[in-house]
Amino acid sequence: MQIQPQEIDYTTRIGQTEDGYPVHEIGLKGGLHIVCSKRGPKIDYLGVGPHRAVARYLAKKRQPGLKLTSLAKSEWVDPATFQDMVPKWESITDAFRSARR
């Protein structure tokens, strides 16, 4: 997926993978949130969702050893409230992963 700089609302480092690679969260102006890690030239999409909590939840589900150091307590959402959306957003995350270069 090609994301243009003008489409990005924010980008921030939120932690690291088990093996030490930095993990970033990218928020797009349209409301999509992406949690990813860059391993050399390759981007590893860990979670994609309509809310930060959904993207982070999917990232932690994909990589349980993920160490998130940036807490967003005010953004916390009970996972039970979005469980019905998880299969859809897992599928979208998988599409991001398969489209990466």
VMD Tcl script that draws the C-alpha trace (Angstrom):
set ca {
  {0.00 0.00 0.00}
  {1.31 3.42 -0.91}
  {0.65 6.03 1.78}
  {1.34 9.60 0.79}
  {2.87 11.96 3.40}
  {-0.15 14.29 3.25}
  {-2.41 11.38 4.31}
  {-0.56 10.84 7.63}
  {-2.02 12.46 10.73}
  {0.65 11.16 13.13}
  {3.39 8.60 13.49}
  {4.91 7.55 16.79}
  {7.12 4.83 18.18}
  {5.08 2.72 20.59}
  {7.45 -0.10 21.53}
  {9.51 -2.96 20.16}
  {9.18 -6.53 18.97}
  {10.49 -9.46 21.00}
  {13.61 -9.47 18.86}
  {14.26 -5.74 19.36}
  {12.89 -4.11 16.21}
  {11.08 -0.79 16.76}
  {7.28 -0.77 16.52}
  {5.48 2.32 15.19}
  {1.88 3.40 15.04}
  {0.72 5.42 12.05}
  {-2.58 7.26 12.11}
  {-4.06 8.30 8.80}
  {-6.26 11.37 8.38}
  {-9.12 9.15 7.23}
  {-9.14 7.32 10.58}
  {-7.17 4.16 9.80}
  {-4.52 3.13 12.34}
  {-1.55 0.93 11.46}
  {0.87 -0.79 13.85}
  {4.02 -1.91 12.06}
  {7.67 -2.76 12.48}
  {10.46 -2.12 10.02}
  {13.01 -4.88 9.59}
  {15.62 -3.49 7.24}
  {13.85 -2.49 4.03}
  {10.83 -4.68 4.85}
  {7.74 -3.43 6.72}
  {5.95 -5.95 8.90}
  {2.29 -4.95 9.37}
  {1.20 -6.20 12.77}
  {-2.26 -4.67 13.11}
  {-4.60 -2.44 11.13}
  {-7.85 -1.04 12.48}
  {-10.39 1.78 12.66}
  {-9.21 2.66 16.18}
  {-5.84 2.60 17.92}
  {-7.09 -0.01 20.36}
  {-8.12 -2.38 17.55}
  {-4.78 -2.04 15.72}
  {-2.81 -2.58 18.95}
  {-5.00 -5.52 19.97}
  {-4.39 -7.24 16.61}
  {-0.65 -6.53 16.86}
  {-0.48 -8.09 20.34}
  {-2.56 -11.04 19.13}
  {-0.18 -11.63 16.21}
  {2.93 -11.18 18.37}
  {2.14 -11.88 22.04}
  {5.70 -10.94 23.06}
  {5.31 -7.42 21.68}
  {6.49 -4.81 24.19}
  {4.40 -1.67 23.96}
  {5.98 1.17 25.93}
  {3.65 3.93 24.84}
  {0.51 3.69 26.93}
  {-2.68 5.37 25.83}
  {-4.90 4.85 28.87}
  {-7.41 7.43 27.71}
  {-7.73 5.50 24.43}
  {-8.36 2.14 26.13}
  {-11.37 0.25 24.86}
  {-12.64 -3.02 26.31}
  {-11.81 -5.69 23.69}
  {-15.27 -7.22 24.22}
  {-16.78 -4.15 22.51}
  {-15.02 -4.81 19.20}
  {-14.71 -8.62 19.11}
  {-17.26 -8.82 16.30}
  {-14.97 -6.65 14.13}
  {-11.79 -8.65 14.77}
  {-12.17 -11.16 11.88}
  {-12.72 -8.33 9.37}
  {-9.70 -6.35 10.54}
  {-7.52 -9.46 10.77}
  {-8.37 -10.05 7.13}
  {-7.47 -6.46 6.24}
  {-4.19 -6.77 8.18}
  {-3.44 -9.97 6.23}
  {-4.12 -8.07 2.98}
  {-1.59 -5.40 4.04}
  {0.93 -8.12 4.86}
  {0.49 -9.88 1.51}
  {0.75 -6.61 -0.45}
  {4.03 -5.50 1.15}
  {7.14 -5.35 -0.94}
}
mol new
graphics top color blue
foreach p $ca { graphics top sphere $p radius 0.5 }
foreach p [lrange $ca 0 end-1] q [lrange $ca 1 end] { graphics top cylinder $p $q radius 0.2 }
display resetview
